[in-house]
Amino acid sequence: MNKSVNSSQSTFFAGKVVLVTGAAHGIGKGICEAFLKHGATVIGTDILEKELLEVDKEIGGIERKAAFYTYSCDLTDESNIKELIEYVINYFNRIDVLVNNAGGVCGQVHQPVEEVSAEAWRKIFSVNLDAAFYTTKAAAPYMKRQNYGRIINISSGAGRSTSLTGIQAYASAKAGQIGFTRQMAQELGAFGITVNNVAPGFVLSNPSTQKQWEAMSHEKQQSLVESISVKRLGEPEDIAYPVLFFASDFASYISGQTISADGGLQLF
Ligand SMILES: NC(=O)c1ccc[n+]([C@@H]2O[C@H](COP(=O)([O-])OP(=O)(O)OC[C@H]3O[C@@H](n4cnc5c(N)ncnc54)[C@H](O)[C@@H]3O)[C@@H](O)[C@H]2O)c1
């Protein structure tokens, strides 16, 4: 466990304890930064201990208002998650916002379905869906006790339609996560807890997406950008802002919903 502090440009989330999974780079890091800028106490967790400490150095340590803590663990192991939530409660006595962001394609690429192993399928499910179930299960009793909670799951356009990667398990796990979001919204709403989902579009925030982008011809890259209504790829902060909205009291009457943060790529 490591702690540092960050400059706070606003106190919008002052007093709120926010747990963000998958915080070691990319979108998770962007979400941590955005909450810190608005005064929250943020716990960033990831399996990548070294990278998490780099994030801590980069986004912590500027001023003395909001605080950033890191906690390294493998989120596919339920016992680790129980310990993580216990750590948050023991330390901060509450958990206001849970952002289930850890996920991705686990270094996999498309294979014809008949060649996909059960192990590869399960690996993607375990980080993209099981982990969100474990964290929600562990955090729900404390959020119920507070009669307050905001859970935000990060899915993907792949979960609303199909994946550009062609990876079957990824599209399926992300679609499952959207279903989980709706079911949890219904179950937990009576306890002052909302559960919502942000579905990012194409963000060059991780090695897999970067590789996917570089493997495209210039024409294909242009045609992808052209298909996005706002004519640009996403940045981590484009995903962080709808997360902040769902976490705020402006969204207290919204639950079970999915926002596509994709610049108008998929239009429903
Ligand atoms: N980048 C995109 O274009 C894009 C598009 C749609 C959805 N998403 C989703 O957004 C989320 C963040 O994506 P990103 O682009 O920042 O990817 P990323 O790979 O940079 O971040 C995911 C983080 O999750 C962590 N993680 C993976 N397995 C873990 C485990 N078992 N335990 C703990 N941590 C683990 C990784 O170490 C990594 O830091 C993911 O859920 C991804 O599926 C990304």
The ligand as an SDF file (V2000), in Angstrom:
LIG
                    3D

 44 48  0  0  0  0  0  0  0  0999 V2000
   -8.9620    1.3760  -24.8950 N   0  0  0  0  0  0  0  0  0  0  0  0
  -10.0520    1.1720  -25.5440 C   0  0  0  0  0  0  0  0  0  0  0  0
  -10.1550    1.4830  -26.7360 O   0  0  0  0  0  0  0  0  0  0  0  0
  -11.2390    0.5590  -24.8590 C   0  0  0  0  0  0  0  0  0  0  0  0
  -12.4220    0.4510  -25.5670 C   0  0  0  0  0  0  0  0  0  0  0  0
  -13.5230   -0.0890  -24.9590 C   0  0  0  0  0  0  0  0  0  0  0  0
  -13.4480   -0.5370  -23.6510 C   0  0  0  0  0  0  0  0  0  0  0  0
  -12.2960   -0.4370  -22.9670 N   0  0  0  0  0  0  0  0  0  0  0  0
  -12.2870   -0.9400  -21.5880 C   0  0  0  0  0  0  0  0  0  0  0  0
  -11.8140    0.0690  -20.7280 O   0  0  0  0  0  0  0  0  0  0  0  0
  -11.1300   -0.5280  -19.6270 C   0  0  0  0  0  0  0  0  0  0  0  0
   -9.7390    0.0660  -19.5030 C   0  0  0  0  0  0  0  0  0  0  0  0
   -9.0710   -0.1560  -20.7050 O   0  0  0  0  0  0  0  0  0  0  0  0
   -7.6530    0.4430  -21.0580 P   0  0  0  0  0  0  0  0  0  0  0  0
   -7.6440    0.7420  -22.4790 O   0  0  0  0  0  0  0  0  0  0  0  0
   -7.2880    1.5250  -20.1030 O   0  0  0  0  0  0  0  0  0  0  0  0
   -6.7860   -0.8850  -20.8540 O   0  0  0  0  0  0  0  0  0  0  0  0
   -5.5030   -1.1360  -20.0330 P   0  0  0  0  0  0  0  0  0  0  0  0
   -5.0150   -2.4780  -20.3980 O   0  0  0  0  0  0  0  0  0  0  0  0
   -4.5920    0.0120  -20.1960 O   0  0  0  0  0  0  0  0  0  0  0  0
   -6.0620   -1.1280  -18.5620 O   0  0  0  0  0  0  0  0  0  0  0  0
   -6.6500   -2.2120  -17.9670 C   0  0  0  0  0  0  0  0  0  0  0  0
   -6.0040   -2.3570  -16.6220 C   0  0  0  0  0  0  0  0  0  0  0  0
   -6.5740   -3.4920  -15.9600 O   0  0  0  0  0  0  0  0  0  0  0  0
   -5.5310   -4.1570  -15.2990 C   0  0  0  0  0  0  0  0  0  0  0  0
   -5.8200   -5.5550  -15.0830 N   0  0  0  0  0  0  0  0  0  0  0  0
   -5.9540   -6.5070  -16.0270 C   0  0  0  0  0  0  0  0  0  0  0  0
   -6.1380   -7.7040  -15.4320 N   0  0  0  0  0  0  0  0  0  0  0  0
   -6.1350   -7.4880  -14.0880 C   0  0  0  0  0  0  0  0  0  0  0  0
   -6.2680   -8.3250  -12.9630 C   0  0  0  0  0  0  0  0  0  0  0  0
   -6.4610   -9.6450  -13.0840 N   0  0  0  0  0  0  0  0  0  0  0  0
   -6.2250   -7.7730  -11.7290 N   0  0  0  0  0  0  0  0  0  0  0  0
   -6.0020   -6.4450  -11.5900 C   0  0  0  0  0  0  0  0  0  0  0  0
   -5.8710   -5.5970  -12.6250 N   0  0  0  0  0  0  0  0  0  0  0  0
   -5.9330   -6.1250  -13.8550 C   0  0  0  0  0  0  0  0  0  0  0  0
   -4.3400   -4.0230  -16.2660 C   0  0  0  0  0  0  0  0  0  0  0  0
   -3.1120   -4.2920  -15.6030 O   0  0  0  0  0  0  0  0  0  0  0  0
   -4.4780   -2.6130  -16.7560 C   0  0  0  0  0  0  0  0  0  0  0  0
   -3.7420   -1.6910  -15.9920 O   0  0  0  0  0  0  0  0  0  0  0  0
  -11.1220   -2.0310  -19.8900 C   0  0  0  0  0  0  0  0  0  0  0  0
  -12.1750   -2.6400  -19.1770 O   0  0  0  0  0  0  0  0  0  0  0  0
  -11.3590   -2.1120  -21.3800 C   0  0  0  0  0  0  0  0  0  0  0  0
  -11.9500   -3.3350  -21.7540 O   0  0  0  0  0  0  0  0  0  0  0  0
  -11.1750    0.1000  -23.5380 C   0  0  0  0  0  0  0  0  0  0  0  0
  1  2  1  0
  2  3  2  0
  2  4  1  0
  4  5  1  0
  4 44  2  0
  5  6  2  0
  6  7  1  0
  7  8  2  0
  8  9  1  0
  8 44  1  0
  9 10  1  0
  9 42  1  0
 10 11  1  0
 11 12  1  0
 11 40  1  0
 12 13  1  0
 13 14  1  0
 14 15  2  0
 14 16  1  0
 14 17  1  0
 17 18  1  0
 18 19  2  0
 18 20  1  0
 18 21  1  0
 21 22  1  0
 22 23  1  0
 23 24  1  0
 23 38  1  0
 24 25  1  0
 25 26  1  0
 25 36  1  0
 26 27  1  0
 26 35  1  0
 27 28  2  0
 28 29  1  0
 29 30  1  0
 29 35  2  0
 30 31  1  0
 30 32  2  0
 32 33  1  0
 33 34  2  0
 34 35  1  0
 36 37  1  0
 36 38  1  0
 38 39  1  0
 40 41  1  0
 40 42  1  0
 42 43  1  0
M  CHG  2   8   1  16  -1
M  END
$$$$
